[in-house]
Amino acid sequence: MKIGRMLIAAVAISLFGAIFGGLTCGWLFNWVYKLEPTNVWKPMDGPPGLSFYIVGLLLNIVLVVVYALFRKGIPGKNKFVKGLVFGLCAWAIGMLPGMFSTYSFMTVATGVVIYWTILGLIEMPIKGLIIAAIYGE
């Protein structure tokens, strides 16, 4: 495994996630967090704290390690297609069950669950593409 490339990829998708999240959840679509019930959200006066970003980086390292372990078996004619397919698979096996559980067992607005599901469908393939581009063949 290429440890250096894995760390670079994890940092890159962490930066992408922070920018993407800031632009979507923090700005363009922040209205979705005003859908009732709003009492489920912790009060925030600004961006998330440092611990959010540190744990996010650790989780992204795990995501890159999973890509490295499975990359040879991921369908696709080149690394970019493999990255997109990996991101779609991560969304399908990670995000879809989580969003179904959130909808089924938590008091979160349905619009928020739909928004997160669609957001993940866009974000995860891009993360997969970034990982594949950096990690390589």
N, C-alpha and C positions, 0 to 999 in steps of 0.2 A: 504494500500500500504506500502511496505517496503522501506521507504525513504533512509535509509542507504545503502541498497543493490542497489537501483536505482543510487545513486551517485557513488558508487564503479563501477557499470557496465558502467556508462557514462564515468568515468575516464579511465577505461580499454579499451573501444572501441575508446576513443580519442587517447590513447597511441598507440593502434593497428593501427589506421588510420594514425597517424604521421609516424610510422615506415614503414607501407605498402606504403604510399605515397612517403616517402623518397626513398625507395628502387625501386619503380616502376617509378613514374613520375620524381623523382629527379636523378635517376641513370640509371637503366636498360633500360627504354623506353623513356628517355629524348629526344631522337632524334625526337620523334613525334612532339615536339614543334618547330622543325626547318622546318616543312612542310609549304609551302606557303599557306596563307599569314602569315607572322610572325609579322607584325606590330600590330596585335590584342593583343599581350601579353605585360604586363607591364614589364619593365626591372627589373631583380632580380639578386642581387649579392650574394645571399645566401638563406637560408630557409625563409619561410614567417615570418612576424612579430608576436609579442605576441598577438595582437588583433585577428589574424586569428585563433590562438589556443583557445583563450577565447570564441569566437563566436562558434567555432567548438564544444567545450565542452557544451555550452548552447544548441546547436542543438542536440547533442547526448543525453542530458538530456531529451529533447522532445521525441526523438526516444525511449528511455527506458520507459518513461511514456506511450507512445502509446502501447508498448509491454505489460506493466503491465495492461493497460485497456482492451486489447483484448486477452490476453494469454489464457483464458479459452475457447475462441471460435476458436482458431487457431488449424487446424487439425494436428494430429501427436500423436503417441503412447507414446512418452516421451518428456521431456523438450528439448532434443537436436534436435529432428526432428521438434518440434514446433519452435525452434529458427531458424533453416534453412528455414522452410516455411515462417516464419515472414520476414526474410531477403530477400527472393525471392519476397514476396509480396511488400515489401518496394521498391525494385528495380523496380518491374513492374509498380507500381502506382506512384512512385516518379521520378525515373531516366528515364524510357523510354519516358514519355511525355516531360520531360525536354530536352532530347537529340534530340527528333524529332523537338522540337521548335528551339533548337540551330542550327540544320541542316537547317531548313526551313527559319530562319529569321536572322541568324548571319553569318558574314564572318569568319568562322572557317573552317579549312581544314576538309574534310570529313574523312580523316584518324584519326584525333583527336577525332571526334565524335564517330567513331567506336571503337577506343581505350578506351575512357571513358565509353562507353556502356558495353564493355566486362569487363573492370576493375571493374565496379560496379556490374556486374553479379558474380564476384568472391568475391569482398569485402563485399557486403551487406549480403549474407548468413553467412559469417564468423562473421560479427558483430552481426547478429541475434543469432548465436550459442553462442557467448561470453555473450550476454545479458541473454539468457536463462540459461546458466550455472551458472551465478552469481546471477540472480534474483530468480531462482528456480521455484518450482511449485506454 
